[in-house]
Amino acid sequence: MELMQAIESRRSIRAFKEDAIVTADQIKEMVKAAGLAPTWKNSQTGRYYLAISEDKMEEVRKSLPEFNVNSSKNAKAYIVTAFEGKRAGFDREGNPDNELGDMWGAYDLGLQNENLLLKAREMSLDTLVMGIRDADALRKAFDIPESQIVVSVIAVGVRENDVDMPKRKEVDSILKVF
Ligand SMILES: Cc1cc2nc3c(=O)[nH]c(=O)nc-3n(C[C@H](O)[C@H](O)[C@H](O)COP(=O)(O)O)c2cc1C
């Protein structure tokens, strides 16, 4: 699949096909693509926790509000994304390199996660990024250490139908050329 085709056809999917199959190997391919993204001083602080068994997926559902549980019904896996705090954007002594501090870790994770979403598209899989979730419940369920900041849950499955792209801003309204 061409890059632009993957970028343009990626959508947040809120209706997944019931009879689809997603394997742990496919998720590994997605995480491998995530690991190719640029990161602050190559610090690679993104961390991923895969729920693919029914029991673990049920634990993830308990961390989600009802609307996200409904949207991700029939997803075949959930990936919890996190990053090691106080590394990206920090010096060896643990002092922030600038005013953004741990936002750089979140920035890097976002870059990594977009790779992951696009790799999913290349494999004809679909995703829903969910930022509305209970981080403490996820930390408990996956035994995520306090050094890591829990960020999103990504549901993975196969779209039931194509959906329209939500309206995007015009380039001229987000870019100032000098
Ligand atoms: C950081 C982040 C958090 C999001 N959280 C949710 C969420 O909790 N529930 C949901 O239904 N969609 C969520 N979305 C999906 C956005 O609503 C969606 O990306 C946006 O409307 C644009 O649509 P598109 O992804 O199809 O291009 C989230 C997206 C991002 C990037």
The ligand as an SDF file (V2000), in Angstrom:
LIG
                    3D

 31 33  0  0  0  0  0  0  0  0999 V2000
   -5.1330   11.2180   21.4120 C   0  0  0  0  0  0  0  0  0  0  0  0
   -6.4730   10.7970   20.8600 C   0  0  0  0  0  0  0  0  0  0  0  0
   -7.4790   10.4120   21.7300 C   0  0  0  0  0  0  0  0  0  0  0  0
   -8.7090    9.9720   21.2240 C   0  0  0  0  0  0  0  0  0  0  0  0
   -9.6590    9.4970   22.0810 N   0  0  0  0  0  0  0  0  0  0  0  0
  -10.8150    8.9980   21.5820 C   0  0  0  0  0  0  0  0  0  0  0  0
  -11.7590    8.3630   22.4360 C   0  0  0  0  0  0  0  0  0  0  0  0
  -11.5720    8.2290   23.6520 O   0  0  0  0  0  0  0  0  0  0  0  0
  -12.9010    7.8840   21.8720 N   0  0  0  0  0  0  0  0  0  0  0  0
  -13.1480    7.9860   20.5250 C   0  0  0  0  0  0  0  0  0  0  0  0
  -14.2020    7.5230   20.0830 O   0  0  0  0  0  0  0  0  0  0  0  0
  -12.2540    8.5700   19.6880 N   0  0  0  0  0  0  0  0  0  0  0  0
  -11.0960    9.0520   20.1740 C   0  0  0  0  0  0  0  0  0  0  0  0
  -10.1480    9.5820   19.3200 N   0  0  0  0  0  0  0  0  0  0  0  0
  -10.3940    9.6100   17.8680 C   0  0  0  0  0  0  0  0  0  0  0  0
  -10.6400   11.0400   17.3300 C   0  0  0  0  0  0  0  0  0  0  0  0
  -11.9280   11.4440   17.6800 O   0  0  0  0  0  0  0  0  0  0  0  0
  -10.4330   11.0090   15.7980 C   0  0  0  0  0  0  0  0  0  0  0  0
   -9.0770   10.7490   15.5330 O   0  0  0  0  0  0  0  0  0  0  0  0
  -10.8040   12.3330   15.1220 C   0  0  0  0  0  0  0  0  0  0  0  0
  -12.1880   12.5920   15.2470 O   0  0  0  0  0  0  0  0  0  0  0  0
  -10.4610   12.3320   13.6240 C   0  0  0  0  0  0  0  0  0  0  0  0
  -11.0420   11.2280   12.9680 O   0  0  0  0  0  0  0  0  0  0  0  0
  -10.1510   10.1740   12.1550 P   0  0  0  0  0  0  0  0  0  0  0  0
   -9.2560    9.4960   13.1640 O   0  0  0  0  0  0  0  0  0  0  0  0
  -11.1020    9.2070   11.5190 O   0  0  0  0  0  0  0  0  0  0  0  0
   -9.3390   10.9120   11.1480 O   0  0  0  0  0  0  0  0  0  0  0  0
   -8.9300    9.9960   19.8120 C   0  0  0  0  0  0  0  0  0  0  0  0
   -7.8910   10.3760   18.9570 C   0  0  0  0  0  0  0  0  0  0  0  0
   -6.6710   10.7470   19.4630 C   0  0  0  0  0  0  0  0  0  0  0  0
   -5.5500   11.1010   18.5110 C   0  0  0  0  0  0  0  0  0  0  0  0
  1  2  1  0
  2  3  1  0
  2 30  2  0
  3  4  2  0
  4  5  1  0
  4 28  1  0
  5  6  2  0
  6  7  1  0
  6 13  1  0
  7  8  2  0
  7  9  1  0
  9 10  1  0
 10 11  2  0
 10 12  1  0
 12 13  2  0
 13 14  1  0
 14 15  1  0
 14 28  1  0
 15 16  1  0
 16 17  1  0
 16 18  1  0
 18 19  1  0
 18 20  1  0
 20 21  1  0
 20 22  1  0
 22 23  1  0
 23 24  1  0
 24 25  2  0
 24 26  1  0
 24 27  1  0
 28 29  2  0
 29 30  1  0
 30 31  1  0
M  END
$$$$
